[in-house]
């Protein structure tokens, strides 16, 4: 979807349908509990591509990428921190190719780390660096 098409859609459509429930859809396609969904971007790309394609077929005009847990902090839990760029780029590419220009593709960026419960708060640069990195990779 071009920028012009998107602007026209925003200004002429009262309700814009988005996708949702990627985790549920991945599980329906066989993602084992506890497995990193982003790893499927390289190991099961056809299954991942089914999801944005199905959402567009159902009327979605915005679809996400399979990158919600794509920060190095989250991927590190599965020993995948060194594959952040690869997994996020593949997730973005899969959604873009699957919709074929029929929808806007937006990067799905989840929280990057568990925040401490104490009164101490991470500085903004430290807190948002992984999110900024994910946004850059997916763009």
Secondary structure, DSSP 8 states (H G I E B T S, - for coil): --HHHHHHHHHH-S---B---HHHHHHHTT--TT--GGGHHHHSHHHHHHHHHHHHHTT-SEEE-S-TT-SHHHHHTTT-GGGHHHHHHHHHHHHHHHHTTSSEEE------S---SSS----HHHHHHHHHHHHHHH-
